[in-house]
């Protein structure tokens, strides 16, 4: 099974334009971009915390 090609992406874009309208596309794209940015930031923060196996105050 191959991934998404250009024809599939064009069909998806046409469906999105029909559903949401061309005027709302920039707002939706900006929202998706900021959500992806926050997700990556959260994943990076979680990866940094995953290495902390010992308690911060040193009590065991």
C-alpha distance matrix in Angstrom:
0.0 3.8 6.8 9.7 11.6 15.3 15.4 13.7 16.0 19.0 18.5 18.4 21.5 23.3 22.8 24.2 27.1 27.9 27.9 29.8 31.6 31.8 34.8 33.1 30.0 31.9 33.1 29.7 28.1 31.1 30.7 27.1 28.0 31.0 29.0 26.5 29.5 31.2 28.2 28.0 31.8 31.7 29.1 31.4 34.4 32.9 31.9 35.5 37.0 34.9 36.9 40.1 40.9 44.6 46.6 47.9 51.6 51.5 52.5 50.9
3.8 0.0 3.8 6.8 8.3 12.0 12.8 11.4 13.3 16.3 16.5 16.5 19.2 21.2 21.3 22.4 25.1 26.3 26.6 28.2 29.7 29.5 32.5 31.0 27.7 29.3 30.8 27.6 25.7 28.7 28.7 25.0 25.7 28.8 27.3 24.6 27.4 29.5 26.8 26.3 30.1 30.5 28.0 30.0 33.2 32.1 31.1 34.5 36.3 34.5 36.4 39.7 40.7 44.5 46.4 47.4 51.1 51.2 52.5 51.1
6.8 3.8 0.0 3.8 6.3 10.0 11.3 9.4 10.5 13.9 14.3 13.7 16.2 18.6 18.7 19.4 22.1 23.6 23.8 25.0 26.6 26.3 29.1 27.5 24.2 25.7 27.1 23.9 22.0 24.9 25.0 21.3 21.9 25.1 23.7 21.0 23.9 26.1 23.5 23.1 26.9 27.4 25.2 27.2 30.4 29.5 28.7 32.0 33.9 32.3 34.4 37.6 38.9 42.5 44.3 45.1 48.9 49.2 50.5 49.3
9.7 6.8 3.8 0.0 3.8 6.9 8.1 5.9 6.7 10.1 10.7 10.2 12.5 14.9 15.2 16.0 18.5 20.1 20.5 21.8 23.1 22.7 25.7 24.3 20.9 22.6 24.3 21.2 19.3 22.5 22.8 19.3 20.1 23.5 22.3 20.0 23.0 25.3 23.1 23.0 26.8 27.5 25.7 27.7 30.9 30.3 29.8 33.1 34.9 33.7 35.9 39.0 40.5 44.1 45.6 46.1 49.9 50.5 51.8 50.9
11.6 8.3 6.3 3.8 0.0 3.8 5.6 5.5 6.3 8.8 10.3 10.9 12.5 14.6 15.8 16.8 18.6 20.3 21.4 22.6 23.4 22.5 25.7 24.8 21.4 23.0 25.2 22.4 20.3 23.6 24.4 21.2 21.7 25.3 24.6 22.2 24.9 27.6 25.7 25.4 29.1 30.1 28.4 30.2 33.4 33.1 32.5 35.6 37.7 36.6 38.7 41.8 43.5 47.0 48.5 49.0 52.8 53.4 54.9 54.0
15.3 12.0 10.0 6.9 3.8 0.0 3.8 5.5 5.1 6.1 8.7 9.9 10.4 12.3 14.3 15.3 16.4 18.4 20.0 21.0 21.1 20.0 23.2 22.8 19.3 21.0 23.5 21.2 19.0 22.4 23.6 20.8 21.2 24.9 24.7 22.6 25.1 28.0 26.6 26.3 29.8 31.2 29.9 31.5 34.7 34.7 34.3 37.2 39.3 38.6 40.7 43.7 45.6 49.0 50.4 50.6 54.4 55.2 56.8 56.2
15.4 12.8 11.3 8.1 5.6 3.8 0.0 3.8 5.5 5.2 6.3 8.7 9.9 10.7 12.5 14.4 15.5 16.7 18.5 20.1 20.3 19.6 23.2 22.9 19.8 22.0 24.4 21.9 20.4 24.0 25.0 22.2 23.2 26.8 26.4 24.7 27.5 30.1 28.6 28.8 32.3 33.4 32.2 34.1 37.1 37.0 36.8 39.8 41.7 41.0 43.2 46.1 47.9 51.4 52.6 52.9 56.7 57.6 59.0 58.3
13.7 11.4 9.4 5.9 5.5 5.5 3.8 0.0 3.8 5.4 5.1 6.2 8.7 10.0 10.7 12.4 14.4 15.5 16.6 18.3 19.2 19.0 22.4 21.5 18.5 20.9 22.8 19.9 18.6 22.3 22.8 19.8 21.2 24.7 23.8 22.2 25.3 27.6 25.9 26.4 29.9 30.7 29.5 31.7 34.6 34.2 34.2 37.4 39.0 38.2 40.6 43.5 45.1 48.6 49.8 50.2 53.9 54.8 56.1 55.3
16.0 13.3 10.5 6.7 6.3 5.1 5.5 3.8 0.0 3.8 5.4 5.1 6.1 8.6 9.9 10.5 12.3 14.3 15.3 16.3 17.0 16.4 19.6 18.7 15.3 17.4 19.5 16.8 15.2 18.8 19.6 16.8 17.8 21.4 20.9 19.3 22.2 24.8 23.4 23.8 27.2 28.3 27.3 29.3 32.2 32.2 32.3 35.2 37.0 36.5 38.9 41.6 43.5 46.9 47.9 48.1 51.9 52.9 54.3 53.8
19.0 16.3 13.9 10.1 8.8 6.1 5.2 5.4 3.8 0.0 3.8 5.4 5.0 6.2 8.7 9.9 10.6 12.3 14.2 15.4 15.3 14.5 18.0 17.8 14.7 17.1 19.5 17.3 15.9 19.6 20.7 18.4 19.6 23.2 23.0 21.8 24.6 27.2 26.2 26.7 29.9 31.1 30.5 32.4 35.2 35.4 35.6 38.4 40.3 39.9 42.3 45.0 47.0 50.3 51.2 51.3 55.0 56.2 57.6 57.2
18.5 16.5 14.3 10.7 10.3 8.7 6.3 5.1 5.4 3.8 0.0 3.8 5.4 5.1 6.3 8.7 10.0 10.6 12.3 14.3 14.8 14.9 18.5 18.0 15.4 18.3 20.3 17.7 17.1 20.9 21.4 19.2 21.0 24.3 23.7 22.8 25.9 28.1 26.9 27.9 31.1 31.9 31.3 33.6 36.2 36.1 36.5 39.5 41.0 40.5 43.2 45.7 47.5 50.9 51.7 52.0 55.6 56.8 58.0 57.5
18.4 16.5 13.7 10.2 10.9 9.9 8.7 6.2 5.1 5.4 3.8 0.0 3.8 5.5 5.1 6.2 8.7 9.9 10.5 12.1 13.3 13.6 16.9 15.7 13.0 16.0 17.5 14.5 14.0 17.8 18.0 15.6 17.7 20.9 20.1 19.3 22.6 24.6 23.3 24.5 27.7 28.3 27.9 30.3 32.8 32.6 33.2 36.2 37.6 37.2 40.0 42.4 44.2 47.5 48.2 48.4 52.1 53.3 54.5 54.0
21.5 19.2 16.2 12.5 12.5 10.4 9.9 8.7 6.1 5.0 5.4 3.8 0.0 3.8 5.4 5.1 6.2 8.6 9.9 10.5 10.9 10.4 13.7 13.0 10.1 12.9 15.0 12.6 11.9 15.7 16.5 14.6 16.3 19.6 19.4 18.9 21.8 24.0 23.4 24.4 27.4 28.4 28.3 30.4 32.8 33.1 33.8 36.6 38.1 38.1 40.7 43.1 45.1 48.3 48.9 48.8 52.4 53.9 55.2 55.0
23.3 21.2 18.6 14.9 14.6 12.3 10.7 10.0 8.6 6.2 5.1 5.5 3.8 0.0 3.8 5.4 5.1 6.2 8.6 10.1 9.8 9.9 13.6 13.6 11.4 14.7 16.7 14.6 14.6 18.3 19.1 17.6 19.6 22.7 22.5 22.4 25.3 27.3 26.8 28.0 30.9 31.8 31.8 34.0 36.4 36.6 37.4 40.2 41.6 41.5 44.3 46.6 48.6 51.7 52.2 52.2 55.8 57.3 58.5 58.2
22.8 21.3 18.7 15.2 15.8 14.3 12.5 10.7 9.9 8.7 6.3 5.1 5.4 3.8 0.0 3.8 5.5 5.1 6.1 8.6 9.6 11.0 14.3 13.4 11.8 15.4 16.6 14.0 14.7 18.4 18.4 16.9 19.5 22.3 21.6 21.7 24.9 26.5 25.7 27.4 30.3 30.7 30.8 33.3 35.4 35.4 36.5 39.3 40.4 40.3 43.3 45.4 47.2 50.3 50.7 50.9 54.4 55.9 56.9 56.6
24.2 22.4 19.4 16.0 16.8 15.3 14.4 12.4 10.5 9.9 8.7 6.2 5.1 5.4 3.8 0.0 3.8 5.4 5.1 5.9 7.5 8.7 11.5 10.1 8.3 11.9 12.8 10.2 11.1 14.7 14.6 13.4 16.1 18.8 18.2 18.6 21.7 23.2 22.8 24.5 27.2 27.8 28.2 30.6 32.5 32.7 34.0 36.7 37.8 37.9 40.9 42.8 44.8 47.8 48.1 48.0 51.5 53.2 54.3 54.1
27.1 25.1 22.1 18.5 18.6 16.4 15.5 14.4 12.3 10.6 10.0 8.7 6.2 5.1 5.5 3.8 0.0 3.8 5.5 5.4 4.9 5.5 8.9 8.7 7.3 11.0 12.5 10.9 11.8 15.2 15.8 15.3 17.5 20.2 20.3 20.9 23.5 25.3 25.3 26.9 29.3 30.3 30.8 33.1 35.0 35.5 36.7 39.2 40.5 40.8 43.7 45.6 47.8 50.7 50.8 50.6 54.0 55.9 57.0 57.0
27.9 26.3 23.6 20.1 20.3 18.4 16.7 15.5 14.3 12.3 10.6 9.9 8.6 6.2 5.1 5.4 3.8 0.0 3.8 5.8 5.6 7.9 10.9 10.9 10.5 14.3 15.3 13.6 15.1 18.4 18.5 18.1 20.7 23.1 22.8 23.7 26.5 28.0 27.8 29.7 32.2 32.8 33.4 35.8 37.6 37.8 39.2 41.8 42.9 43.1 46.1 48.0 50.0 52.9 53.0 52.9 56.3 58.1 59.1 59.0
27.9 26.6 23.8 20.5 21.4 20.0 18.5 16.6 15.3 14.2 12.3 10.5 9.9 8.6 6.1 5.1 5.5 3.8 0.0 3.8 6.0 9.2 11.3 10.0 10.2 13.9 14.0 11.9 14.1 17.2 16.5 16.2 19.3 21.3 20.6 21.8 24.8 25.8 25.5 27.8 30.2 30.4 31.2 33.8 35.4 35.4 37.1 39.7 40.4 40.7 43.9 45.6 47.4 50.3 50.3 50.2 53.5 55.4 56.3 56.2
29.8 28.2 25.0 21.8 22.6 21.0 20.1 18.3 16.3 15.4 14.3 12.1 10.5 10.1 8.6 5.9 5.4 5.8 3.8 0.0 3.8 6.8 8.0 6.3 7.1 10.7 10.5 8.9 11.5 14.1 13.7 14.1 17.0 18.7 18.5 20.0 22.6 23.6 23.9 26.2 28.2 28.7 29.8 32.2 33.6 34.0 35.8 38.2 39.0 39.6 42.7 44.2 46.3 49.0 48.8 48.5 51.8 53.8 54.8 54.9
31.6 29.7 26.6 23.1 23.4 21.1 20.3 19.2 17.0 15.3 14.8 13.3 10.9 9.8 9.6 7.5 4.9 5.6 6.0 3.8 0.0 3.8 5.6 5.8 6.8 10.2 11.0 10.5 12.5 15.1 15.5 16.1 18.5 20.4 20.8 22.2 24.5 25.8 26.4 28.4 30.3 31.2 32.3 34.5 36.0 36.7 38.3 40.6 41.6 42.3 45.3 46.9 49.1 51.8 51.6 51.1 54.4 56.5 57.7 57.9
31.8 29.5 26.3 22.7 22.5 20.0 19.6 19.0 16.4 14.5 14.9 13.6 10.4 9.9 11.0 8.7 5.5 7.9 9.2 6.8 3.8 0.0 3.8 5.6 5.4 8.1 10.0 10.2 11.3 13.7 15.1 15.7 17.4 19.6 20.5 21.6 23.5 25.3 26.1 27.7 29.6 30.9 32.0 33.8 35.5 36.5 38.0 40.0 41.4 42.2 45.0 46.7 49.1 51.8 51.7 51.0 54.4 56.5 57.8 58.2
34.8 32.5 29.1 25.7 25.7 23.2 23.2 22.4 19.6 18.0 18.5 16.9 13.7 13.6 14.3 11.5 8.9 10.9 11.3 8.0 5.6 3.8 0.0 3.8 5.7 7.1 8.2 9.7 11.3 12.7 14.1 15.6 17.1 18.7 20.0 21.6 23.1 24.6 25.9 27.6 29.1 30.4 32.0 33.6 35.0 36.3 37.9 39.7 40.9 42.1 44.8 46.3 48.9 51.3 51.0 50.1 53.3 55.6 57.0 57.6
33.1 31.0 27.5 24.3 24.8 22.8 22.9 21.5 18.7 17.8 18.0 15.7 13.0 13.6 13.4 10.1 8.7 10.9 10.0 6.3 5.8 5.6 3.8 0.0 3.8 5.7 5.4 6.3 8.7 10.1 10.8 12.4 14.3 15.7 16.6 18.5 20.2 21.4 22.6 24.6 26.0 27.1 28.7 30.5 31.8 32.9 34.7 36.5 37.6 38.7 41.6 43.0 45.5 47.9 47.5 46.7 50.0 52.2 53.5 54.0
30.0 27.7 24.2 20.9 21.4 19.3 19.8 18.5 15.3 14.7 15.4 13.0 10.1 11.4 11.8 8.3 7.3 10.5 10.2 7.1 6.8 5.4 5.7 3.8 0.0 3.8 5.5 5.1 6.0 8.5 9.8 10.4 12.1 14.2 15.2 16.3 18.2 19.9 20.9 22.4 24.2 25.6 26.8 28.5 30.1 31.2 32.7 34.7 36.0 36.9 39.7 41.3 43.9 46.5 46.4 45.6 49.0 51.1 52.5 52.9
31.9 29.3 25.7 22.6 23.0 21.0 22.0 20.9 17.4 17.1 18.3 16.0 12.9 14.7 15.4 11.9 11.0 14.3 13.9 10.7 10.2 8.1 7.1 5.7 3.8 0.0 3.8 5.5 5.1 6.0 8.5 9.9 10.4 12.2 14.1 15.3 16.4 18.3 19.8 21.1 22.5 24.2 25.7 27.0 28.5 30.0 31.5 33.1 34.6 35.9 38.4 40.0 42.7 45.1 45.0 44.0 47.3 49.5 51.1 51.7
33.1 30.8 27.1 24.3 25.2 23.5 24.4 22.8 19.5 19.5 20.3 17.5 15.0 16.7 16.6 12.8 12.5 15.3 14.0 10.5 11.0 10.0 8.2 5.4 5.5 3.8 0.0 3.8 5.5 5.2 6.2 8.7 9.9 10.7 12.3 14.3 15.4 16.6 18.3 20.1 21.2 22.5 24.4 25.9 27.0 28.4 30.3 31.8 33.0 34.4 37.1 38.4 41.0 43.3 42.9 41.9 45.1 47.5 48.9 49.6
29.7 27.6 23.9 21.2 22.4 21.2 21.9 19.9 16.8 17.3 17.7 14.5 12.6 14.6 14.0 10.2 10.9 13.6 11.9 8.9 10.5 10.2 9.7 6.3 5.1 5.5 3.8 0.0 3.8 5.5 5.1 6.2 8.6 10.0 10.5 12.3 14.2 15.4 16.4 18.4 20.0 21.0 22.5 24.4 25.7 26.7 28.5 30.4 31.5 32.5 35.4 36.8 39.3 41.8 41.6 40.9 44.2 46.3 47.7 48.1
28.1 25.7 22.0 19.3 20.3 19.0 20.4 18.6 15.2 15.9 17.1 14.0 11.9 14.6 14.7 11.1 11.8 15.1 14.1 11.5 12.5 11.3 11.3 8.7 6.0 5.1 5.5 3.8 0.0 3.8 5.4 5.1 6.1 8.6 9.8 10.5 12.2 14.3 15.2 16.5 18.4 19.9 21.0 22.6 24.3 25.6 26.9 28.8 30.3 31.3 33.9 35.6 38.2 40.8 40.8 40.1 43.5 45.5 47.1 47.5
31.1 28.7 24.9 22.5 23.6 22.4 24.0 22.3 18.8 19.6 20.9 17.8 15.7 18.3 18.4 14.7 15.2 18.4 17.2 14.1 15.1 13.7 12.7 10.1 8.5 6.0 5.2 5.5 3.8 0.0 3.8 5.5 5.1 6.2 8.5 9.9 10.5 12.4 14.2 15.4 16.5 18.3 20.0 21.2 22.6 24.2 25.8 27.2 28.7 30.1 32.6 34.0 36.8 39.2 39.0 37.9 41.3 43.5 45.1 45.8
30.7 28.7 25.0 22.8 24.4 23.6 25.0 22.8 19.6 20.7 21.4 18.0 16.5 19.1 18.4 14.6 15.8 18.5 16.5 13.7 15.5 15.1 14.1 10.8 9.8 8.5 6.2 5.1 5.4 3.8 0.0 3.8 5.4 5.2 6.1 8.6 9.9 10.6 12.2 14.3 15.4 16.4 18.3 20.0 21.0 22.3 24.3 25.9 26.9 28.3 31.1 32.3 34.9 37.3 36.9 36.0 39.3 41.6 43.0 43.6
27.1 25.0 21.3 19.3 21.2 20.8 22.2 19.8 16.8 18.4 19.2 15.6 14.6 17.6 16.9 13.4 15.3 18.1 16.2 14.1 16.1 15.7 15.6 12.4 10.4 9.9 8.7 6.2 5.1 5.5 3.8 0.0 3.8 5.5 5.1 6.1 8.6 9.9 10.4 12.3 14.2 15.2 16.4 18.4 19.9 20.8 22.4 24.4 25.6 26.5 29.3 30.9 33.4 36.1 36.0 35.5 39.0 40.9 42.3 42.6
28.0 25.7 21.9 20.1 21.7 21.2 23.2 21.2 17.8 19.6 21.0 17.7 16.3 19.6 19.5 16.1 17.5 20.7 19.3 17.0 18.5 17.4 17.1 14.3 12.1 10.4 9.9 8.6 6.1 5.1 5.4 3.8 0.0 3.8 5.4 5.2 6.2 8.7 9.8 10.7 12.4 14.2 15.4 16.6 18.4 19.9 21.1 22.8 24.5 25.6 28.1 29.8 32.5 35.1 35.2 34.3 37.9 39.7 41.5 41.9
31.0 28.8 25.1 23.5 25.3 24.9 26.8 24.7 21.4 23.2 24.3 20.9 19.6 22.7 22.3 18.8 20.2 23.1 21.3 18.7 20.4 19.6 18.7 15.7 14.2 12.2 10.7 10.0 8.6 6.2 5.2 5.5 3.8 0.0 3.8 5.4 5.0 6.2 8.5 9.9 10.5 12.2 14.2 15.3 16.4 18.2 19.9 21.2 22.5 24.1 26.6 27.9 30.8 33.0 32.8 31.8 35.2 37.3 39.0 39.7
29.0 27.3 23.7 22.3 24.6 24.7 26.4 23.8 20.9 23.0 23.7 20.1 19.4 22.5 21.6 18.2 20.3 22.8 20.6 18.5 20.8 20.5 20.0 16.6 15.2 14.1 12.3 10.5 9.8 8.5 6.1 5.1 5.4 3.8 0.0 3.8 5.4 5.2 6.1 8.7 9.8 10.5 12.2 14.3 15.2 16.3 18.2 20.0 21.0 22.2 25.0 26.3 28.9 31.3 31.2 30.5 33.9 35.9 37.3 37.8
26.5 24.6 21.0 20.0 22.2 22.6 24.7 22.2 19.3 21.8 22.8 19.3 18.9 22.4 21.7 18.6 20.9 23.7 21.8 20.0 22.2 21.6 21.6 18.5 16.3 15.3 14.3 12.3 10.5 9.9 8.6 6.1 5.2 5.4 3.8 0.0 3.8 5.5 5.0 6.2 8.6 9.8 10.5 12.3 14.2 15.1 16.4 18.5 19.9 20.7 23.4 25.2 27.7 30.4 30.7 30.2 33.8 35.5 37.1 37.3
29.5 27.4 23.9 23.0 24.9 25.1 27.5 25.3 22.2 24.6 25.9 22.6 21.8 25.3 24.9 21.7 23.5 26.5 24.8 22.6 24.5 23.5 23.1 20.2 18.2 16.4 15.4 14.2 12.2 10.5 9.9 8.6 6.2 5.0 5.4 3.8 0.0 3.8 5.4 5.2 6.2 8.6 9.9 10.7 12.4 14.2 15.4 16.8 18.5 19.9 22.2 23.8 26.7 29.1 29.3 28.4 31.9 33.7 35.6 36.1
31.2 29.5 26.1 25.3 27.6 28.0 30.1 27.6 24.8 27.2 28.1 24.6 24.0 27.3 26.5 23.2 25.3 28.0 25.8 23.6 25.8 25.3 24.6 21.4 19.9 18.3 16.6 15.4 14.3 12.4 10.6 9.9 8.7 6.2 5.2 5.5 3.8 0.0 3.8 5.5 5.0 6.1 8.6 9.8 10.4 12.1 14.1 15.3 16.4 18.1 20.7 21.8 24.6 26.9 26.7 25.8 29.2 31.2 32.9 33.5
28.2 26.8 23.5 23.1 25.7 26.6 28.6 25.9 23.4 26.2 26.9 23.3 23.4 26.8 25.7 22.8 25.3 27.8 25.5 23.9 26.4 26.1 25.9 22.6 20.9 19.8 18.3 16.4 15.2 14.2 12.2 10.4 9.8 8.5 6.1 5.0 5.4 3.8 0.0 3.8 5.4 5.1 6.2 8.6 9.8 10.4 12.2 14.3 15.3 16.2 19.0 20.5 23.0 25.7 25.8 25.5 29.1 30.7 32.2 32.4
28.0 26.3 23.1 23.0 25.4 26.3 28.8 26.4 23.8 26.7 27.9 24.5 24.4 28.0 27.4 24.5 26.9 29.7 27.8 26.2 28.4 27.7 27.6 24.6 22.4 21.1 20.1 18.4 16.5 15.4 14.3 12.3 10.7 9.9 8.7 6.2 5.2 5.5 3.8 0.0 3.8 5.4 5.0 6.2 8.6 9.7 10.5 12.4 14.3 15.1 17.4 19.4 22.1 24.8 25.4 24.9 28.6 30.0 31.8 32.0
31.8 30.1 26.9 26.8 29.1 29.8 32.3 29.9 27.2 29.9 31.1 27.7 27.4 30.9 30.3 27.2 29.3 32.2 30.2 28.2 30.3 29.6 29.1 26.0 24.2 22.5 21.2 20.0 18.4 16.5 15.4 14.2 12.4 10.5 9.8 8.6 6.2 5.0 5.4 3.8 0.0 3.8 5.5 5.1 6.2 8.6 9.9 10.7 12.4 14.2 16.3 17.7 20.7 23.0 23.2 22.3 25.9 27.6 29.5 30.1
31.7 30.5 27.4 27.5 30.1 31.2 33.4 30.7 28.3 31.1 31.9 28.3 28.4 31.8 30.7 27.8 30.3 32.8 30.4 28.7 31.2 30.9 30.4 27.1 25.6 24.2 22.5 21.0 19.9 18.3 16.4 15.2 14.2 12.2 10.5 9.8 8.6 6.1 5.1 5.4 3.8 0.0 3.8 5.4 5.0 6.0 8.5 9.9 10.5 12.0 14.8 15.9 18.6 20.9 21.0 20.4 24.1 25.7 27.3 27.7
29.1 28.0 25.2 25.7 28.4 29.9 32.2 29.5 27.3 30.5 31.3 27.9 28.3 31.8 30.8 28.2 30.8 33.4 31.2 29.8 32.3 32.0 32.0 28.7 26.8 25.7 24.4 22.5 21.0 20.0 18.3 16.4 15.4 14.2 12.2 10.5 9.9 8.6 6.2 5.0 5.5 3.8 0.0 3.8 5.5 5.0 6.1 8.6 9.8 10.3 13.0 14.9 17.3 20.2 20.9 20.8 24.6 25.7 27.3 27.3
31.4 30.0 27.2 27.7 30.2 31.5 34.1 31.7 29.3 32.4 33.6 30.3 30.4 34.0 33.3 30.6 33.1 35.8 33.8 32.2 34.5 33.8 33.6 30.5 28.5 27.0 25.9 24.4 22.6 21.2 20.0 18.4 16.6 15.3 14.3 12.3 10.7 9.8 8.6 6.2 5.1 5.4 3.8 0.0 3.8 5.4 5.1 6.3 8.7 9.9 11.6 13.6 16.6 19.2 20.0 19.4 23.2 24.3 26.4 26.7
34.4 33.2 30.4 30.9 33.4 34.7 37.1 34.6 32.2 35.2 36.2 32.8 32.8 36.4 35.4 32.5 35.0 37.6 35.4 33.6 36.0 35.5 35.0 31.8 30.1 28.5 27.0 25.7 24.3 22.6 21.0 19.9 18.4 16.4 15.2 14.2 12.4 10.4 9.8 8.6 6.2 5.0 5.5 3.8 0.0 3.8 5.5 5.2 6.3 8.7 10.7 11.5 14.7 16.8 17.1 16.3 20.1 21.5 23.5 24.0
32.9 32.1 29.5 30.3 33.1 34.7 37.0 34.2 32.2 35.4 36.1 32.6 33.1 36.6 35.4 32.7 35.5 37.8 35.4 34.0 36.7 36.5 36.3 32.9 31.2 30.0 28.4 26.7 25.6 24.2 22.3 20.8 19.9 18.2 16.3 15.1 14.2 12.1 10.4 9.7 8.6 6.0 5.0 5.4 3.8 0.0 3.8 5.4 5.1 6.0 9.0 10.2 12.7 15.3 15.9 16.0 19.7 20.8 22.3 22.3
31.9 31.1 28.7 29.8 32.5 34.3 36.8 34.2 32.3 35.6 36.5 33.2 33.8 37.4 36.5 34.0 36.7 39.2 37.1 35.8 38.3 38.0 37.9 34.7 32.7 31.5 30.3 28.5 26.9 25.8 24.3 22.4 21.1 19.9 18.2 16.4 15.4 14.1 12.2 10.5 9.9 8.5 6.1 5.1 5.5 3.8 0.0 3.8 5.4 5.1 7.0 9.5 12.0 15.0 16.4 16.6 20.4 20.9 22.8 22.5
35.5 34.5 32.0 33.1 35.6 37.2 39.8 37.4 35.2 38.4 39.5 36.2 36.6 40.2 39.3 36.7 39.2 41.8 39.7 38.2 40.6 40.0 39.7 36.5 34.7 33.1 31.8 30.4 28.8 27.2 25.9 24.4 22.8 21.2 20.0 18.5 16.8 15.3 14.3 12.4 10.7 9.9 8.6 6.3 5.2 5.4 3.8 0.0 3.8 5.5 5.9 7.5 10.9 13.1 14.3 13.9 17.7 18.4 20.7 20.9
37.0 36.3 33.9 34.9 37.7 39.3 41.7 39.0 37.0 40.3 41.0 37.6 38.1 41.6 40.4 37.8 40.5 42.9 40.4 39.0 41.6 41.4 40.9 37.6 36.0 34.6 33.0 31.5 30.3 28.7 26.9 25.6 24.5 22.5 21.0 19.9 18.5 16.4 15.3 14.3 12.4 10.5 9.8 8.7 6.3 5.1 5.4 3.8 0.0 3.8 5.4 5.4 8.4 10.6 11.3 11.3 15.1 15.9 17.8 18.0
34.9 34.5 32.3 33.7 36.6 38.6 41.0 38.2 36.5 39.9 40.5 37.2 38.1 41.5 40.3 37.9 40.8 43.1 40.7 39.6 42.3 42.2 42.1 38.7 36.9 35.9 34.4 32.5 31.3 30.1 28.3 26.5 25.6 24.1 22.2 20.7 19.9 18.1 16.2 15.1 14.2 12.0 10.3 9.9 8.7 6.0 5.1 5.5 3.8 0.0 3.8 5.5 7.1 10.4 12.1 13.1 16.8 16.8 18.3 17.7
36.9 36.4 34.4 35.9 38.7 40.7 43.2 40.6 38.9 42.3 43.2 40.0 40.7 44.3 43.3 40.9 43.7 46.1 43.9 42.7 45.3 45.0 44.8 41.6 39.7 38.4 37.1 35.4 33.9 32.6 31.1 29.3 28.1 26.6 25.0 23.4 22.2 20.7 19.0 17.4 16.3 14.8 13.0 11.6 10.7 9.0 7.0 5.9 5.4 3.8 0.0 3.8 5.9 8.8 11.3 12.1 15.7 15.2 17.2 16.7
40.1 39.7 37.6 39.0 41.8 43.7 46.1 43.5 41.6 45.0 45.7 42.4 43.1 46.6 45.4 42.8 45.6 48.0 45.6 44.2 46.9 46.7 46.3 43.0 41.3 40.0 38.4 36.8 35.6 34.0 32.3 30.9 29.8 27.9 26.3 25.2 23.8 21.8 20.5 19.4 17.7 15.9 14.9 13.6 11.5 10.2 9.5 7.5 5.4 5.5 3.8 0.0 3.8 5.7 7.6 8.4 11.9 11.7 13.7 13.5
40.9 40.7 38.9 40.5 43.5 45.6 47.9 45.1 43.5 47.0 47.5 44.2 45.1 48.6 47.2 44.8 47.8 50.0 47.4 46.3 49.1 49.1 48.9 45.5 43.9 42.7 41.0 39.3 38.2 36.8 34.9 33.4 32.5 30.8 28.9 27.7 26.7 24.6 23.0 22.1 20.7 18.6 17.3 16.6 14.7 12.7 12.0 10.9 8.4 7.1 5.9 3.8 0.0 3.8 6.7 9.1 12.0 10.9 12.1 11.0
44.6 44.5 42.5 44.1 47.0 49.0 51.4 48.6 46.9 50.3 50.9 47.5 48.3 51.7 50.3 47.8 50.7 52.9 50.3 49.0 51.8 51.8 51.3 47.9 46.5 45.1 43.3 41.8 40.8 39.2 37.3 36.1 35.1 33.0 31.3 30.4 29.1 26.9 25.7 24.8 23.0 20.9 20.2 19.2 16.8 15.3 15.0 13.1 10.6 10.4 8.8 5.7 3.8 0.0 3.8 6.4 8.6 7.1 8.5 8.0
46.6 46.4 44.3 45.6 48.5 50.4 52.6 49.8 47.9 51.2 51.7 48.2 48.9 52.2 50.7 48.1 50.8 53.0 50.3 48.8 51.6 51.7 51.0 47.5 46.4 45.0 42.9 41.6 40.8 39.0 36.9 36.0 35.2 32.8 31.2 30.7 29.3 26.7 25.8 25.4 23.2 21.0 20.9 20.0 17.1 15.9 16.4 14.3 11.3 12.1 11.3 7.6 6.7 3.8 0.0 3.8 5.6 5.5 6.5 7.2
47.9 47.4 45.1 46.1 49.0 50.6 52.9 50.2 48.1 51.3 52.0 48.4 48.8 52.2 50.9 48.0 50.6 52.9 50.2 48.5 51.1 51.0 50.1 46.7 45.6 44.0 41.9 40.9 40.1 37.9 36.0 35.5 34.3 31.8 30.5 30.2 28.4 25.8 25.5 24.9 22.3 20.4 20.8 19.4 16.3 16.0 16.6 13.9 11.3 13.1 12.1 8.4 9.1 6.4 3.8 0.0 3.8 5.6 7.9 10.0
51.6 51.1 48.9 49.9 52.8 54.4 56.7 53.9 51.9 55.0 55.6 52.1 52.4 55.8 54.4 51.5 54.0 56.3 53.5 51.8 54.4 54.4 53.3 50.0 49.0 47.3 45.1 44.2 43.5 41.3 39.3 39.0 37.9 35.2 33.9 33.8 31.9 29.2 29.1 28.6 25.9 24.1 24.6 23.2 20.1 19.7 20.4 17.7 15.1 16.8 15.7 11.9 12.0 8.6 5.6 3.8 0.0 3.8 5.7 8.9
51.5 51.2 49.2 50.5 53.4 55.2 57.6 54.8 52.9 56.2 56.8 53.3 53.9 57.3 55.9 53.2 55.9 58.1 55.4 53.8 56.5 56.5 55.6 52.2 51.1 49.5 47.5 46.3 45.5 43.5 41.6 40.9 39.7 37.3 35.9 35.5 33.7 31.2 30.7 30.0 27.6 25.7 25.7 24.3 21.5 20.8 20.9 18.4 15.9 16.8 15.2 11.7 10.9 7.1 5.5 5.6 3.8 0.0 3.8 6.4
52.5 52.5 50.5 51.8 54.9 56.8 59.0 56.1 54.3 57.6 58.0 54.5 55.2 58.5 56.9 54.3 57.0 59.1 56.3 54.8 57.7 57.8 57.0 53.5 52.5 51.1 48.9 47.7 47.1 45.1 43.0 42.3 41.5 39.0 37.3 37.1 35.6 32.9 32.2 31.8 29.5 27.3 27.3 26.4 23.5 22.3 22.8 20.7 17.8 18.3 17.2 13.7 12.1 8.5 6.5 7.9 5.7 3.8 0.0 3.8
50.9 51.1 49.3 50.9 54.0 56.2 58.3 55.3 53.8 57.2 57.5 54.0 55.0 58.2 56.6 54.1 57.0 59.0 56.2 54.9 57.9 58.2 57.6 54.0 52.9 51.7 49.6 48.1 47.5 45.8 43.6 42.6 41.9 39.7 37.8 37.3 36.1 33.5 32.4 32.0 30.1 27.7 27.3 26.7 24.0 22.3 22.5 20.9 18.0 17.7 16.7 13.5 11.0 8.0 7.2 10.0 8.9 6.4 3.8 0.0
